[in-house]
Each structure stands twice: as structure tokens, then as C-alpha cells.
Amino acid sequence: MFEQKNFDHLLGTPGFSDTLLKCHFTLYQGYVINFNKLNDILVAIERDGKFGTPEYAELNRRLGWEFNGMRLHELYFGNMTKEEKALDPNSALGLAIAKEWGAPEIWKKDFISIGAMRGIGWAIMYLDGESGHLFNVWVNEHDVGHFAGCRPIIVMDVFEHAYILDYGIKKGDYIEAFFRAIGWQTAEERLTR
């Protein structure tokens, strides 16, 4: 049984109304609840030996959606902070970004451009543990488009629910607010662990 994490410490984050954050936390809670429900149903189906049934197949397909919806929101909220800080270019993260993109400003333009693309989904900076390379990636749906074996370092939700209450259709303004709220220390911990 997975427990919902509490992100109330983000209330009061500049650029994000408490109403928006509370609605978003509720959406996240739905992923936790639905994953647990699906998992319980699947365990019962497996105990009954009903493998290969349409119910078994469809619920297993849905399980990834709910799990990734839960985890991506945890990563997203987890890499946010109320304290505005800039990326330290001499930190391990700053140096890794500069090595991959030439300069943090180029990485930022690339990440913002990915987040600003038309559509719903996620912008994620991944670390490939095998090669050590960093990638900015568009993930269209929770369960489609992830780079296998890669670790999310920075996760930005670009589904409309992440910004529409505060910014309407001005996704770019939301992305600017998100960048001011990135917890660079958390991102660095994800990179170096």
C-alpha cells in the first residue's frame, strides 16, 4: 500500500497560488488511491488464477499510468521549493549541465522549449546512468516515452492542471515561475546519488 506524501510545505511558493497547489495535490492523491485500488484488484485476480483475461490485461495496462502519475508528481513537487535560488554553475549539477550543453543557459533554453511545446505531458531532464549523459525529454503521457534505465533529475508538469488556474493559457509564464521554484539542491542530490 503506497502512502500519499505531504507537500503542504510548498504552500506559499511564489508564482503558485495555494488554490492551484491544493488542487494539484488532490489530483496527485487520486493517482495514489487509484494505484492502490488497481493493485489490490490485480492481486485478487492473480490469486484466482485469472491470468490472460481481458480484465487482467486492461488493469495491468492502466497500472503504469497510475503508478507513473503518482511518482512523476512526487518528483515534480519534490524538486520544487519556496526559496528562490539560481543554479550554482560550479556545483556538480551546474558542471554536468555545462559539460552536456556547453552552458547552463543553453540547457535552460532547451528545457524551456521542450516544456513549451504544444501538448500535455512532462518535461524531464534525465541522467543516463550507463553513459553519464543528460537528456531533456518530452514525455507525452505518464506511461509513454520514458528513457529506460534513466533517472529523472528535474521534472516539470506541463499538463494544464499544473498552471491553468493561475496562468490561463500562458504556459510560458508558468514555466518561468517553475524555474524560480526549482530546488537545485534536490536536483543535484538526484544527480549524484
N, C-alpha and C positions, 0 to 999 in steps of 0.2 A: 504494500500500500504506500503510494507516494503522498507526501505531505506538501501542502501549499506553502511556499516561502513567503515571508512577510517583507514587503518593500516599502512600507509606510515611511521609512526614513527619507524617501525621495520626495515626499510631500513638501511643497515649498521650493522645489527646484525652479530656478529662473527659466522662463520660456515654456513651462509646462504647468497649466492650471491644475489645481488639486482635483477639479471635476474630471478633467481628462485622465489624469493618473488613476483616480479611483475607478473610473470606467474600464481603463486598460487592465488594472489589477483584477477586476471582476471577470474580464474576458480570459485572462490567464488562469484564474481559478477554474473556469469551465474546462480548460484543457486538462488540468489535474484531475478533476472529478470524472470527466469522460474517459480519460485513460484508465483510471482505476476501475470504472464500471466495465469497460471493454475487456480489460484484463481478467476481471472476475468471471465474466461470461465465457471467455475463451478457456479459462482453467476448467470450468464446468463442462464445456463441450469436449475438451481433451479427456477429462476423466470418464466421460460417457463413451469415448472412442468414436466420436462423430467426425473424424478427420475426413477430408475430401468432400464435405457437404458445402453447398453454396453459402450457408451461414458462416461456417468456419473460414472460408476463403474471403468473404467480404469483410468480416470483422478483423481478420489479420491485415487486410489492406488498409483498413481505417486506423488500426493501431499506430502505425507510423506517423500518420497525420496528427493524432492527439499527442503522442509522445514528443515529437519534434516541436509541436506548438507549445507544449509545456517547457521543454528545455530551451528553445530559442528565446522565449520570453524571459526565462531565468537569466540567460546570458545577456540579453538586452538590458533588462533592469539592473543586472549585476555590473554592467560596465558603465553605469551612469552614476553621477554624484552631483550634489548641490554646489560643491566647491569648484568654481571656475579656475582651471589651470590649463596652461599650454603644454603641449608635448615638449619634454626636455630633449633637445636634439642630441645630447650626449648620453642619454640613457640607453640601456640595451635595446629598447623598442625604437627609439629615435635612430640609433645607429643601424639597426636591422632594416628599417624603412628606407633610410638613405642608401644603404647597400643595394636594396632591391630596385628602388625607383630613381635613385640619383639625388633626391632631395625630398624632405617631408612635404614641401609644398606641392610637388608633382603627385605624390601619393594621395594627398588630400583632394586635389582636383579630380583624380581618378576615382576615388571613393565617392566623392560627392556626385560625380557624373553617373556612376552606377546607381546610386540611390535615387537620383532624379529621373531615371529612365521611366518611360510610360509603363504603367502596370502596377500590380501589387506584389509584394514579396518582401525580401530581405536583402540588405547589402551586408556582406560579411567579408572581413579580412581573415583569411585562413593562413595557417602555417602548415606547410607540408613537412612533417617530421622526418620523412625519408630524405628529401633533398635539401631541406632547410629554407626553401623558397617561400616567400609570402605572395599571396594572390588576393586581389579584390574580386569578389564573385557576386553575381546576381543569383539569388535563389527564389524561384517563382512561387513555389508553394512549400509548405513546411517539409514535405516528404519527397521533393523532387529537386535535383540539381546540386546536391551537396557534393563536395570533393571528398571522395572516400579516403579515410585514413588521415584527414587533415583536422587540425584543431582550430576552432573559432577563436580569434583574438579580439576582434571588435565586431559587434553585431548591432545593426540598426534596422529597426522595424520600419518598413515603408508601406505597410497596409494602411488604408485610410484611417482606420480606427486609432492609429498612433498619433494623428495630427489634426484631423478634420474639425474637432470641437474647438480647437484653439486657432487654427490657421486656415480653415476652409479648404480651398483647393491650392493654397500656396505651399506646396510641398517644399520648395526651396527655403522658405522661412523656417519651417520645421527643421530641416537639415542643419541650418545654421545654429538653431537652438540646441539641437542634439550635439553638435560639435563642441559647444560651450559646456555641455554636461558630461562629456566623456571622462570617465575615471581612468586616467592614463596609467596610474599605478596598478589598477586591476588588469588592464590590458597587458602591461609589462609582466605581471605575475603569470598570466596565461601563456605568454611567450616563453618565459624562462623556466617554467616548472618541468 
